[in-house]
Amino acid sequence: MAILRFRAEVWSALLATSLKKAHVYASLCNRDYEGDIAAAGDTVRITSISRPTIRSYGRNTDIEYEELTDAQRTLVVSEEKYWAFSLDDLDAAQARGNVVPEAMSEAAYGLADVADSYVASLYPQAQAANVIPTRTIGTGDTAYESLVDLGVKLGEANVPSAGRWVVVPEWYHGQLLKSPNFINAEKAADGGAALRNGFIGRAAGFDIFKSNNAPNPANKDYVVMAGVPTAITFADQVNRTEALRSELRFGDRVRGLYNYGAKVIRPDAVAVLTATRPA
């Protein structure tokens, strides 16, 4: 379908771009198995080995050997998404700005947003012991104390303190700003120069990120997910963009394909809180 609303007019050279939210979840995953995916197919079987039992040694007594056991988890690059659009030559001739690159940028953002939401949706894979029951986050103190509780869950699961992250929705960030225990990234010693995508500060041993992709399973209930980089793995196999001339019209066609997958490979290294937004 042609872009009829621009007929007989000149498109402005200044294109109005969309407002874009930060993509956080996928950036907090590891990509340890992506090389295997790219080289050999769309599935990787990840094997873990049991820890040998530590026993007391007695002199002049025989030692006991045990058989190791293994467990497997499967990472499948199962998600397949695409975008495609066409632009008539006459429409393009009226455009003072370069429409195609901006449209491609918007499409790439859309794919990244879908992938980010997919990773966020994996929160039910956290082990049951690391799930905190639903609570209302009505004050800054409650927001901070809830992060402390998430940290305790990870600590009890022997998850290292280094590299711990937590992702909160926008309104939860607002509550944290009311807590004196929250170290706002904008007031850091470096003047905020080290800000990363979605990074807002530190508290309770976590690097804190905010995202509008935080799952919203119920009306005022939002998922706050915490973990470490080794907890979730992400891989993409195909990320391709093609431009071609239309065989039926005088115009250009552009399309993109994206193939990706993610897996919680350490359920014990993910902790989850369902936070209820106050009225």
C-alpha positions as a printed Julia matrix, in Angstrom:
279×3 Matrix{Float64}:
  0.0     0.0    0.0
  1.41    3.41  -0.96
  1.94    6.19   1.56
 -1.1     8.16   0.41
 -1.05   10.78   3.11
  2.12   12.26   1.62
  0.9    12.54  -2.0
  1.47   15.92  -3.67
  3.45   17.12  -0.68
  7.11   17.33   0.19
  8.24   15.21   3.05
 10.26   17.06   5.63
 13.96   16.29   5.76
 13.58   16.07   9.54
 11.85   12.79  10.25
 10.03   12.43  13.57
 11.42    9.3   15.19
  9.53    7.25  17.74
 10.13    7.34  21.46
 12.15    4.27  22.33
 12.3     2.42  25.63
 15.51    0.86  26.9
 16.25   -2.78  26.16
 17.72   -4.31  29.3
 16.95   -8.0   29.82
 18.79   -9.4   26.8
 21.86   -7.29  27.63
 22.09   -8.93  31.08
 22.3   -12.45  29.65
 25.5   -14.29  28.83
 26.2   -15.41  25.26
 28.44  -18.34  26.18
 26.86  -20.79  23.73
 26.28  -18.48  20.79
 29.41  -19.71  19.02
 28.14  -23.29  19.12
 24.79  -22.18  17.73
 26.33  -20.28  14.83
 28.63  -23.13  13.88
 26.48  -26.21  14.19
 22.74  -25.59  14.22
 19.89  -24.17  16.23
 20.13  -26.36  19.36
 22.8   -26.7   22.05
 22.59  -29.29  24.82
 24.26  -27.84  27.9
 25.64  -30.52  30.24
 26.4   -30.03  33.92
 28.29  -32.49  36.13
 27.47  -33.37  39.73
 29.84  -32.22  42.48
 31.94  -35.06  43.99
 31.19  -35.83  47.63
 33.82  -34.61  50.12
 34.69  -37.36  52.62
 37.01  -37.68  55.59
 40.27  -39.51  54.94
 41.49  -42.19  57.29
 45.01  -43.53  57.15
 45.42  -47.14  56.09
 41.82  -47.34  54.91
 40.51  -47.68  51.37
 39.01  -44.63  49.72
 35.53  -44.76  48.17
 34.86  -43.89  44.54
 31.55  -42.67  43.2
 30.01  -42.36  39.77
 29.42  -38.81  38.61
 26.0   -37.9   37.25
 25.14  -35.34  34.64
 22.15  -33.2   33.77
 21.24  -31.5   30.54
 19.44  -28.33  29.59
 18.64  -27.43  26.01
 19.04  -24.01  24.44
 16.94  -23.79  21.3
 17.04  -20.81  18.96
 13.32  -21.15  18.34
 12.06  -17.59  17.91
 11.75  -16.41  14.3
 10.66  -12.84  13.56
 10.75  -10.67  10.47
  9.85   -7.23   9.14
  9.29   -6.06   5.58
  8.2    -2.83   3.89
  8.09   -1.31   0.41
  8.56    2.25  -0.83
  7.27    3.43  -4.19
  9.72    5.43  -6.34
  7.27    8.33  -6.65
  6.85    8.5   -2.91
 10.61    8.39  -2.48
 11.04   11.2   -5.01
  8.91   13.49  -2.83
 10.98   12.76   0.26
 13.67   15.26   1.22
 14.84   13.03   4.06
 16.22    9.53   3.62
 13.24    7.44   4.73
 14.6     3.94   4.25
 17.48    4.07   6.79
 15.17    5.5    9.44
 12.53    2.86   8.73
 15.2     0.16   8.98
 16.34    1.61  12.3
 12.77    1.5   13.6
 12.42   -2.1   12.42
 15.68   -3.14  14.09
 14.49   -1.53  17.3
 11.22   -3.45  17.04
 13.06   -6.77  16.73
 15.27   -5.96  19.72
 12.18   -5.03  21.73
 10.5    -8.36  20.96
 13.66  -10.26  21.96
 14.0    -8.25  25.18
 10.38   -8.98  26.14
 10.98  -12.66  25.43
 13.89  -12.81  27.87
 11.81  -10.98  30.48
  9.06  -13.6   30.1
 11.41  -16.36  31.33
 10.97  -15.35  34.99
  8.73  -18.39  35.81
 11.82  -20.57  35.32
 13.32  -19.32  38.6
 13.48  -22.05  41.22
 10.53  -22.07  43.6
 12.62  -21.31  46.68
 13.7   -18.0   45.11
 10.18  -16.67  44.53
  8.95  -13.99  46.96
  5.16  -13.75  47.39
  3.32  -10.71  46.09
  3.7    -7.55  48.15
  2.67   -3.93  47.76
  5.57   -1.52  47.27
  4.06    1.53  48.9
  7.16    3.36  50.13
 10.81    3.83  49.33
 11.71    1.75  52.37
  9.55   -1.15  51.15
 11.13   -0.91  47.7
 14.63   -1.07  49.19
 13.8    -3.81  51.7
 12.34   -5.93  48.92
 15.64   -5.73  47.07
 17.38   -6.84  50.25
 15.06   -9.85  50.38
 15.85  -10.74  46.78
 19.54  -10.59  47.65
 18.98  -12.92  50.61
 17.27  -15.43  48.3
 20.27  -15.4   45.98
 22.7   -15.61  48.9
 20.91  -18.64  50.34
 21.26  -20.28  46.93
 25.04  -19.67  47.04
 24.91  -17.17  44.19
 28.04  -14.96  44.16
 27.65  -11.32  45.13
 29.68  -10.08  42.17
 27.7    -9.0   39.14
 24.24   -9.18  40.7
 21.58   -7.3   38.75
 17.9    -6.54  39.23
 15.38   -5.08  36.77
 12.47   -2.98  38.02
  9.58   -1.18  36.29
  9.56    2.6   36.0
  7.21    3.19  38.94
  9.4     1.03  41.22
 12.33    3.27  40.34
 10.22    6.19  41.51
  9.8     4.51  44.88
 13.53    3.81  45.15
 14.27    7.49  44.61
 12.46    8.11  47.9
 14.86    5.8   49.78
 18.14    7.16  51.23
 19.69    3.72  50.67
 19.44    4.03  46.89
 22.59    5.3   45.13
 21.28    7.21  42.14
 23.48    6.73  39.08
 23.01   10.38  38.11
 24.7    11.43  41.34
 27.61    8.98  41.07
 31.16   10.24  41.5
 31.73   10.1   37.74
 28.77   12.37  37.1
 26.82    9.55  35.5
 29.41    9.02  32.74
 29.29    5.26  33.28
 25.56    4.98  32.7
 24.55    1.9   30.73
 21.36    1.19  28.87
 18.62    1.28  31.52
 21.08    1.45  34.44
 19.76    3.67  37.23
 21.95    3.02  40.27
 22.86    0.61  43.06
 21.25   -0.65  46.25
 21.29   -3.81  48.37
 24.25   -5.22  46.43
 22.56   -4.95  43.02
 23.22   -3.02  39.86
 19.69   -1.75  39.26
 18.13   -1.37  35.83
 14.68   -0.14  34.86
 12.62   -1.35  31.92
  9.13   -0.88  30.57
  9.36   -4.51  29.44
  9.03   -5.68  33.05
  6.3    -8.36  32.92
  2.86   -7.24  34.07
  0.94  -10.46  34.81
 -1.96   -8.69  36.52
 -3.46   -5.21  36.62
 -1.11   -3.64  39.19
  1.32   -6.52  39.61
  4.77   -6.31  38.04
  7.66   -8.76  38.07
 10.97   -7.68  39.58
 13.63  -10.15  38.45
 17.14  -10.45  39.89
 20.09  -12.6   38.96
 23.67  -12.77  37.73
 25.04  -12.94  34.16
 25.54  -16.71  34.32
 21.85  -17.31  35.08
 20.37  -16.76  31.6
 21.96  -17.43  28.24
 20.94  -15.78  24.98
 21.87  -16.54  21.38
 20.86  -15.28  17.99
 21.62  -17.24  14.85
 20.27  -15.21  11.95
 20.14  -11.43  11.79
 19.81  -10.54   8.16
 18.66   -7.47   6.23
 18.04   -7.42   2.47
 17.14   -4.65   0.04
 15.71   -5.47  -3.38
 13.75   -3.94  -6.24
 10.08   -4.83  -6.49
  9.28   -7.14  -9.39
  5.72   -5.78  -9.59
  6.13   -2.06  -8.98
  8.64    0.74  -9.43
  9.92    0.79  -5.93
 12.2    -0.69  -3.31
 11.51   -3.46  -0.86
 13.45   -4.02   2.34
 13.11   -6.93   4.72
 14.82   -8.31   7.79
 14.91  -11.69   9.55
 15.87  -12.4   13.14
 16.26  -15.82  14.78
 17.03  -16.03  18.49
 16.51  -17.96  21.72
 17.17  -17.76  25.46
 17.22  -20.16  28.4
 17.48  -19.93  32.18
 20.35  -22.37  32.67
 20.74  -21.64  36.4
 17.25  -21.43  37.94
 18.87  -21.15  41.37
 20.61  -17.95  40.23
 17.37  -16.09  39.49
 15.12  -14.55  42.16
 11.67  -13.09  41.53
  9.32  -10.73  43.34
  5.81   -9.83  42.23
  5.49   -6.18  43.2
  2.07   -4.53  43.44
  1.92   -0.88  42.46
  0.2     1.24  45.1
 -3.04    2.98  44.2
